[in-house]
Amino acid sequence: MTEPVRILVVGGGYVGMYTALRLQRQLKAELRSHAAEITVVTPEPYMTYQPFLPEAAAGSISPRHVVVPLRRVLDRCRIVIGEVHSVDHVKRTATLSTLATEEEGTGSVRIGYDELVIAPGSISRTLPVPGLADHGIGFKTVEEAIGLRNHVIEQMDIASSTRDPALRDAALTFVFVGGGYAGVEALAELEDMARYTARYYHNLKPEDLRWVLVEASDRILPEVGEEMGRYAVRELRARNVDVRLGTRLDSCENRVAVLSDGTRLPTRTVVWTAGVKPAPLVAATDLPRDARGRIRCTARLTVEGVEHAWAAGDAAAVPDLTADEPGKDCAPNAQHAVRQTKVLAENIAASLRGQPLKDYRHAYAGSVASLGLHKGVAHVYGRKLKGYPAWFMHRAYHLSRVPTFNRKARVLAEWTLSGLFKREIVSLGSLEHPRAEFELAAAPPPTSPKDESADGSAG
């Protein structure tokens, strides 16, 4: 009996999930006859639709609707919840650990494959800023988004109840570093949410909250164009957001954000969204990498100079065949990643069947960004939109892109309900420590001095 072709997909994000989903369809006959098998190794059992993280943080969408369960979507694949630590492509093996190996204490295990799809995605690109590791908050996962929402409301609670003016000011100062999509949309949505929430505090006004956006370049949201970027700055400043262009964060030690222009901002909130870099796994492979640490790929999404290895998305340097400048790579964004997976899956199927491969080619269609409820900017197919039309296009576009009809319907239902009822302002910070209440209840009662004295006399 012929052994099945083993396809290993490393990563369950955009590229990993969409590639495996499309491979299920492309290789339906092979999977049914056991001529091929697909294994997906991912640290989480879900794919996070990251463009919805700002709305999840603002409470417009429930956290569970921002993620897509992989086992339900990839029903013909084997899902392994674990982390790949290294790849030896010469030997066609990957070393990984799973929840089971951690519990068993057996260490890492090796898994063999015939075709490799490497799609570990990216992580936050941090800089050696003093205090950042201790006080910084990221914004790439649903846990970080909900944690940040809880944190912002918690700071408002602190400010409302403290008698210390310095503590109050620090609690109500929110510093966001990075003027790309993540930073601008997260700040805009949370500022919107906090401004609304302030009406329910007897001693807080929206003007008491200070929001600061720090961007090292001279513009924000470069993807939507210079004109729309300037509009976004004006819109944010009109909402009392302090936008600092051409400025860097030099330090955030001792809960004080020190900017390169000399400004010192006592703050309990520093959100870091200043770019991404390839996941560390990429450096633990024997695959070729470019100067930025990404896997070098061809336009066919094969790894350059390597057979039976494929890559796409943030961790891959894919030539942009539509660019005016030769040698330019595709931008590391979701628009390219999702479209690359279609070509990637088709090429893997074609390779297994001995058919010719095709190149990935996609002209950048444009970008949309939300600036809070009913506000946004867009530059799509040469057309520039702002305000409500851009916000509506932002929602319509991402609703069309979120995977599965189930998720589309749930998100649309939540948007509809949020338009009919008041915004949720509850903080569920206790979810981050679910056993705290029980541990307190189960702890032995403290021994009083009187009890100790009684014990001593009894002896």
Summary of the structure (lengths in Angstrom):
residues: 459
radius of gyration: 24.9
end to end distance: 79.7
largest distance: 91.6
contacts: 1492
relative contact order: 0.14
helix: 41%
strand: 24%
